[in-house]
Amino acid sequence: MIKIITNDEQINSQEVDEILSKVEVHDKNLFYTNARTSKKEKEAIKHSTFITARQKNNHLVGLIRIVGDSTYEYYITEVMVLPEYQGQGIGTKLMKTALKYCRKNGFMKVFLTAAKGRESYYKRFGFKKTKYTVMRILSSNIKKGIKWN
């Protein structure tokens, strides 16, 4: 039996690292740079809300990480289910629980970045493509000479 937990406060950096290492991530280089450390992961956990899926023995099998101002805007940054548990509706339960959490807290906007080819999955929950382009700066690019001053 899988239990969905809203605002799972027992999540730890080792569990996040374990699931990241097993799930196919669209841009894995972002997750495994020198910038992603256990110390930073612990700090990120403090500033995130996690919706998790756990087995009876408390083993983490899926998660959603939400960041934002906890009032108006939320950003779903990670949606992951271990490969051996995919196709069982766990991701759907996680998404519905995450959206219920955002609704309960009075959101104005919920954002997420869908991996290429996964857009139709998120459309099922009401997400729509926007006219805006998602842009990013990677810490690795800064080291390659991008200057801000």
N, C-alpha and C positions, 0 to 999 in steps of 0.2 A: 504494500500500500504506500502511495506517495502522498506526503502532506505538503501543502502549500503554506508558506509562512510569510506574512506581511511584516515588513520592517524587521527582518531577522537580525537581531543584535548579537547572535552568537557566531556569525560568520567570521572567518579569520583569513589572513593572507595566504596561508598554506592551501586552504581550500580553493581560493580564487586562482592561485597559481596552478593547482592540479587540474582544475576544469579548463583553464586556458590552454594547458599543454595537451589536452585530449580532444578539444573541440576544433573543428576546422574553422579558422578565423580568416576572413577575407584578406586582411593585410597583416599577417602574422608578425612581420617585422616591427610593427608598432608596439606589439605586446612583449617582444623579447629584445629590447635594446638595453643598454647599460642604464638608461634612465629609469627603467621599471625595476625597483628594488623592493625588498621586503619591508624596509622602513617606510618607503613612500606608499606602498600598498596599504599598510596599516593606517597611515594618515588619510588616504583616499577613502578607506572604509568608514572612517569617522564622519566624513562629509558626504556620504552616499546613503541612499535608502536601498535596501536589498529586498527583493521578493525572491524567495528561494523555494526549491522543490527538494524535499528530503525523504529518504526511505525511512522505514520504521526504526532502523538502527542509527538514525540521524546522519547517514551518509549523504552528502550533497550531490544531487544528480542534475540540477539545473538552477539557473539564476537569471535575474534581471537586475541591473544596476541603474538607479535613477539619481540624477543630480539636478539641481535647480534651486530656486529661491524658496521652495516648499510652500508657495502661496499661489503665484500666478503662472509661472513657467516651469516646466519639467522637461528634462532631456533623458531619454532612455538610451544609455550609452552601450550597454552590453545585454544581449539576449543569447543565452547559451544553455543547451541541454546536452549531456553526455551522449555520444553516438549510439550507445547500446540502449538508450531510453528514448531516442527520437522516434517519431511516428506513433507515439502512444497518447498524444494530446496534452503532454506536459507543457510544451511551449505555449499552447493555446490557453491553458489554465493560468500560466504565469502572466501572459499578456492581459488576460481579462482581469486578473487580480491587480496588476500594476495600474491599469486604467481606472479600476474602481478606486484605488488608493488616490490617484490624481483627482478624480471627480469628487471624492469625499473631502479633499482639501481645497476645493474651489478653484481648480485650474482655469486659466484662460487659453493656454496653448500647451500642447505636448508635442515634442519633436523627437525624431529618431533618424538615424542614418541607416538606411537599408543597404545591405550588400547587394551588388549587382546581381540581378536574377531573382532576388527575394522580395521585390516590391509588391508582387501580387499577394504574398502572405500577409503583409501588413495592411494592405487595402481591405482585407476581411474585417479588420478592427476599426475601419473608418479613416485610416491615414490616407492622405492624398499627396501626390507630388506637388511641390510648391514652385512658384516662378523664380525662387531664389536659388542661387548656386551655393552649395556648401563649400567653404574654403577652409584651409588649414595651414598651419605652420608646424613642421616637425622639429623637435629639438635637434635631431641629427642634421637638419639643413642649416641650423644656426652655426653648428660646428664647421660647416663647409663654407662659411664665409658670408652668410646673409647678415647684414648690419642693420641695426635699428637707429643708430645715431648719425 
